[in-house]
Amino acid sequence: MKKHQLRQAFSGIHITAELQQRLIENCTRSAAAEAKAKAYRLPRRWLALAASLTLFVACFSQTTYGSSFYEKFVGVVLGGHTYYLTGPVPANDVPDPSLMKDSSEENHTDSRRPGFTDLAEAQAYLDFELKLPTYLPEGYQLDRISLYTTNNDAISGEYADIFFTKGKRLIYLQTRLMNEKTSFATELGNMKLTEINGYSALQGRKNLDVDINGVMYMFSASKADVGADELIKMVESID
């Protein structure tokens, strides 16, 4: 989605110019750059967004980009700090859903990042309580928990990537403590609103995002032989 198209879409939504510009910049990053930005460079000054799920639709008139380039634009907020955007856009502007996640999914064996197989050891570095699902699809097991380092090589306590493997199959889970610093915007894709254990969630065919008490859990099964039904069971087992 190009910047001028995003500006046209955002023009009907009542947000500050600063927030609009930041969302535009975030949405137009490449997948690789977005991964790094999510980890270290996403301070956001959000408006007073409700902590519960918010959904709003802004309707737009015809634009110069086509007969009806943006008929409506939808914004979804999970937990007050995660902003998903969607709208009728040309097919070549819609990113591959498998690229919506952090590129760590592609590099789960990267030994340069702090890695743990014991939850308690990883927990000692985190600023939030990391809860792992007690249910795993048949044959899958915890492979490793990877943490992030900042530019000065200190371990960040706000993010953790968890990898569940079955041979070469992979279920990827990114967790992050949600606040103004870690908040982010991304495209909604084909995800739909749902509710799991009383928590608002967004579900796709092979991915699932849910905010549980201020911690975002983002599951991806793009490299696994399971679908969203199994991811839902994993979320339901997080206690």
C-alpha positions in Angstrom: 0.0 0.0 0.0 1.6 3.3 -1.1 1.9 6.4 1.1 -0.4 8.6 -1.0 -3.1 5.9 -0.9 -2.8 5.6 2.8 -3.1 9.3 3.3 -6.3 9.3 1.3 -7.7 6.5 3.4 -6.7 8.1 6.7 -8.1 11.5 5.8 -11.6 10.4 7.0 -10.4 9.0 10.4 -10.2 11.5 13.3 -6.6 10.9 14.5 -3.8 13.3 15.0 -1.5 14.2 12.1 1.5 12.7 14.1 -0.3 9.4 14.6 -1.4 9.3 11.0 2.1 9.8 9.7 3.5 7.2 12.0 0.9 4.7 10.9 1.6 5.4 7.3 5.3 5.0 7.7 4.8 1.7 9.6 2.4 0.3 7.0 4.8 1.0 4.1 7.9 -0.6 5.6 9.2 -3.7 4.0 8.7 -6.9 5.9 12.3 -7.2 6.9 12.5 -3.6 8.1 9.2 -3.9 9.9 10.6 -6.8 12.0 13.4 -4.7 13.3 11.1 -1.7 13.9 8.7 -3.8 15.9 11.5 -4.8 18.2 13.2 -1.5 18.8 11.8 1.5 17.1 8.1 1.8 17.6 7.3 4.5 20.2 3.7 5.5 19.6 1.7 8.3 21.2 -1.7 6.8 20.8 -4.9 8.7 21.5 -7.2 7.6 24.4 -8.0 4.2 22.9 -10.3 1.9 24.8 -8.5 -1.0 26.4 -11.2 -3.3 25.1 -11.6 -4.1 21.4 -12.6 -1.2 19.3 -13.9 -1.4 15.7 -14.7 1.5 13.5 -15.5 2.0 9.9 -14.8 5.1 7.9 -16.6 5.5 4.6 -14.9 7.2 1.7 -16.1 8.7 -1.6 -14.6 7.7 -4.9 -11.0 8.7 -5.4 -8.7 9.4 -8.3 -7.1 6.0 -7.9 -9.9 4.2 -9.6 -13.7 3.9 -9.8 -13.9 3.2 -6.1 -10.4 2.5 -4.8 -11.4 2.9 -1.1 -15.0 2.3 -0.4 -14.4 1.8 3.2 -11.4 1.6 5.6 -11.5 -0.5 8.8 -9.4 0.0 11.9 -9.2 -2.6 14.6 -7.5 -2.0 18.0 -6.6 -4.9 20.2 -5.8 -4.1 23.8 -5.4 -0.4 23.1 -1.9 -0.7 21.6 -2.1 -2.8 18.4 -3.7 -1.3 15.4 -4.8 -3.3 12.3 -5.7 -1.6 9.0 -7.6 -3.0 6.0 -9.6 -1.8 3.0 -10.3 -2.7 -0.6 -6.8 -2.4 -2.2 -5.3 -3.7 -5.4 -4.1 -7.3 -5.2 -0.4 -6.4 -5.7 -0.6 -4.0 -2.7 -1.7 -6.7 -0.2 1.3 -8.3 1.5 1.7 -12.0 1.8 0.1 -13.0 5.2 3.2 -15.1 6.0 5.2 -11.9 5.9 3.1 -10.1 8.5 5.0 -11.7 11.3 8.5 -10.8 12.6 11.2 -12.2 10.3 12.4 -14.2 13.3 10.1 -16.9 12.0 12.6 -17.3 9.1 15.6 -17.5 11.5 14.5 -19.5 14.5 17.9 -21.2 14.7 19.8 -17.9 14.9 22.4 -18.6 17.6 23.3 -14.9 17.9 20.2 -14.2 19.8 19.9 -15.2 23.5 18.1 -18.5 23.5 16.6 -20.7 26.2 14.9 -24.1 26.4 13.8 -23.5 30.0 11.0 -21.1 30.7 12.2 -20.0 34.1 15.6 -19.0 32.7 14.0 -16.9 30.0 11.6 -15.4 32.5 14.4 -13.9 34.5 15.1 -11.5 31.7 11.5 -10.5 30.9 9.4 -7.6 32.1 6.2 -9.6 31.8 5.0 -13.0 32.9 5.5 -15.3 29.8 2.8 -18.0 29.8 3.2 -20.8 27.4 0.3 -23.0 26.1 -0.1 -26.3 27.9 -1.7 -27.7 24.8 0.4 -28.4 21.8 -0.8 -30.1 18.5 0.3 -33.7 18.3 4.0 -34.2 17.7 5.0 -30.6 18.5 7.3 -29.6 21.3 9.0 -26.5 22.6 12.2 -25.9 20.6 13.5 -22.7 22.1 12.6 -19.3 23.5 14.6 -16.4 21.8 14.9 -13.0 23.2 15.9 -9.7 21.6 18.9 -7.5 22.2 18.9 -3.7 22.0 21.5 -1.6 20.1 23.8 -1.6 23.1 23.6 -5.4 23.3 21.4 -5.4 26.4 18.6 -8.0 26.5 15.2 -6.4 25.9 12.6 -7.5 28.5 9.6 -6.6 26.3 9.7 -9.3 23.6 10.1 -13.1 23.3 9.8 -15.4 20.4 8.8 -19.0 21.0 9.3 -21.8 18.5 7.4 -25.1 18.6 8.7 -27.7 16.2 7.8 -31.1 14.8 10.7 -32.2 12.6 10.9 -29.4 10.0 7.4 -28.1 10.8 7.2 -24.9 12.8 4.6 -23.0 14.9 5.9 -19.6 15.6 4.7 -17.4 18.5 5.8 -13.9 19.1 5.0 -12.3 22.5 5.4 -8.7 23.5 4.5 -6.5 26.5 2.1 -4.0 25.1 2.7 -0.3 25.9 3.2 2.9 24.0 6.8 1.9 23.1 5.9 -1.5 21.7 2.6 -0.6 20.0 2.5 -1.1 16.3 0.3 -0.9 13.2 0.0 -3.5 10.5 -2.4 -4.6 7.8 -5.3 -6.8 8.8 -5.2 -9.1 5.8 -7.9 -11.7 5.9 -8.1 -12.0 9.7 -11.5 -11.8 11.4 -12.7 -10.8 14.8 -13.3 -13.5 17.3 -13.2 -14.1 21.1 -11.2 -16.7 23.0 -11.6 -17.3 26.7 -13.1 -13.8 27.0 -10.2 -12.1 25.2 -10.6 -10.3 21.9 -8.6 -11.9 19.1 -8.0 -11.7 15.3 -8.0 -15.0 13.5 -6.7 -15.9 10.0 -6.4 -19.2 8.2 -3.0 -20.0 9.7 -2.5 -17.2 12.2 -4.0 -15.9 15.4 -3.4 -12.7 17.4 -4.7 -12.2 20.9 -4.0 -9.7 23.7 -4.0 -11.5 27.1 -3.8 -9.1 30.0 -1.6 -6.6 28.2 0.7 -9.2 26.5 0.2 -9.8 22.8 0.4 -13.4 21.6 0.9 -13.6 17.8 0.8 -17.2 16.5 1.7 -18.2 13.0 1.3 -21.7 11.6 2.5 -20.9 8.0 5.2 -23.5 8.3 3.1 -26.0 10.2 0.6 -28.7 9.2 -2.1 -27.3 11.4 -4.7 -24.5 11.0 -6.3 -21.9 13.2 -8.4 -24.5 15.0 -5.3 -25.8 16.7 -3.9 -22.4 17.4 -7.2 -21.6 19.2 -6.7 -24.7 21.4 -3.2 -23.4 22.2 -4.6 -20.0 23.3 -7.3 -21.6 25.3 -4.7 -23.6 27.3 -2.7 -20.4 28.3 -3.5 -19.9 32.0 
